[in-house]
């Protein structure tokens, strides 16, 4: 029997991973363990497409899941009859003067949103490095995905996001200082959700997708009850989540509920390629958008670094939801240029070459090149936008460092919405304890500093303590 | 006044809540066309339509998570978890989302969600259908937890729970569903939801329980009275917050307390009550608090549940113990490691009970 020529291939479903370079990667977990040990050897000796230590996605059916875009990486505008339908108001060469001016204003606003987002993100990262924030999850690289989608929303839509959607929050109207309250440790959330139509960001991965779905189910009930006029287009519940969340049960349950109830939901997945150290291929063997079909809803894959394409597909999906067409899953393909959070070190798990490759697809550079090519942006305008961004950064910093610790007994304030006799007793008990330190002058022996018990007693207990203590 | 079973009283309470407020919605598995596996929601979908009485996909986390979203939009969902053992797949949505939302939004977002859960054993059911997980929920700040034991409370407390702006875990003891009683459909100044009720007065022993064991406890009190012992029975009703004031004032009168529940003893609610009674009534106590509970094990198969659940005799034994009428149980010591040959031998092979007690 003639022997086959030795061919090295990557693993497929049919051929299990083979030993290579002295190590074996049988499962994703093994792969990560192996990678930790031999990553450098692998990187040196094996071509990217031959590596077995990184789980990879099957390519999927490219025809059924194309990655939609209207701007190339160098900023060239590609015509796309389907997407252009949703970008008619953004034609910088519109013959009508008014329409052209509107387009120019809207395009510049998208640019400004993205520049400001990047600037305040950098400022927040700096604030963390300077000890003013405990932690910060940067959005660097995801500006187009967030701004393009958020600018497609109506005021009466409601966003349920994860913790990285700073640009979305700003577009929705959050005060800049509200972006950092949580990360400074002075509050567990920032803004009033009802004031800006956006829930408090979610840390439990994917849990918010169910909230968006339930909110949208409420819209349907509101139509039944005559509280919402369906002819104006339904308000839409919008869930932002990431590629890691696609593996969560809650997300898949949300898909089932929204799809079978045909609720007005937009599932907006920012596939930034990494869930901390885990590549997207560990979450899915197929492009994420392809999952949608199994749930009975459209799945759209869009270049998440192309702000115009993101705006277009989001508008299309919202329009569908507004007119009783049900949910859509959008997969915005982007890249987390920075660490997961300021506590993370991505150099431990991903190649500099990969980051370099994505740097060439930068969402701001691409959009700026386009705007300059069509005469919407010039140096003076760019400088103005940079000025706006710098002012926002200064505002964020000033607001951040001015945040003070809340009084200690505020701990008890909002655990329950209605009076709770057991917690009232606990509050009184703790107030009594704080009062035992006296008026604050003698209570900080040994502890010192602003957190000392004497200061706490002096700053927070006064009237409340005497009001409830028995 | 109407004569209703607990199940019918619950249905009547839901119907009334839905009629009074069109933002009350009922959701769960089989609650619509079927009317729920215990028929609590029977007829509601026909009356209020399929979007106010929602048959949901089989996904408990999805039920609670979408209820959170509905409440975000101003609704008052009443979720049914079909059986006690099924609630755990919804744990994150209940603990991390529902319970914390009011606090984490600084009071901006209220989630007035009621989660109805058929609870407890005594019905010969298969596994995951007889659990008593109340302590798991009572441990979670932000939740209120109640357990009803009779038709009137079923009707009234359910309406109070739906009207409450905090999330409420609402336990319905399965073995009481078919209990009948008089129900006042328009009670004047009903007892607040977070208060316990003395359901039988007495002066020798305080017996604290809730839900499925209230009937057994009352039977035990009758039996004890035949024996000359006066037992005061407290139906705790609210498991979070616990109405320690009502318990403490009873114990100050009797000097003795027995707590009985179906759940295992370890870290059960009986421990919380015993500790608080000891804390607040130490100088009144004539004996250490006694707990009569399920064992520390997964709920057993039906033919053995009689050996797991506290019953009349075990509760009476607890009463006897707190009265000092029976010798306290003293564990047999472990045989000496150095003398394996004596293991399993007669009494002489272990150290005497006296020597190791306490």
Interface residues (C-beta under 8 A of the other chain):
Chain A: X158 X160 X187 X188 X189 X192 X193 X194 X199 X200 X204 X207 X209 X210 X211 X212 X213 X214 X215 X216 X217 X218 X219 X220 X221 X222 X224 X225 X237 X249 X250 X253 X254 X256 X257 X260 X413 X414 X415 X416 X417 X418 X420 X421 X422 X423
Chain B: X22 X25 X49 X51 X52 X54 X56 X57 X59 X61 X62 X64 X65 X66 X67 X68 X69 X70 X71 X72 X73 X74 X75 X89 X92 X93 X96 X97 X100 X101 X102 X103 X104 X105 X106 X107 X108 X109 X110 X112 X141 X142 X144 X164 X165 X166 X194 X240 X241 X242 X243 X244 X245
